[in-house]
């Protein structure tokens, strides 16, 4: 003899089973921040794009996105990022090795985000980076600029937002193009953008661009730990 439930009850039982299964499954597959691109956060992509800048064969296509609800609009933020990456005299586009172009749709080589400290931590945290609510990061194909830093600047750049903004974008994009951390090359020298300047200038003077006016790369002795340990 087999136990049989009335048809109606069996149906409810089946529905309940499906619901329970979905909820249980959710505990392992529903991880919105595990996605490579933080689609679940509310960001808007700056519309339009730029011409290709720089003479370098290696073209980097990038998107710019700003978190929704900020006073800085995606277009305003993009204009600053474009100015930094479009600097063919002293930016990464100088030196004839790279060129950059902003687009507003995939495929891209990297995306530059302007994000609140909380969102910065969430995005960077996906990659195992601890931004502690106050620093920027570059990881995978994402460059995340922390709104707090963007507005409050860092201590050596007080009153010089343009210079700090250039430094922040050049440092993080520097990681994307494969540059590691370096140290100050000597007393009074311009601080390389790949220095973690937030930890101190070590005798160098503030600087926000990878190349000097005369086209030489502003760099310094490599920091060994930067190749092994991901640090923002
Ligand atoms: Zn760094």
Boltz pocket constraint, residues with backbone or C-beta under 6 A from the ligand:
constraints:
  - pocket:
      binder: B
      contacts: [[A, 171], [A, 175], [A, 181], [A, 194], [A, 196], [A, 231], [A, 232]]
      max_distance: 6.0
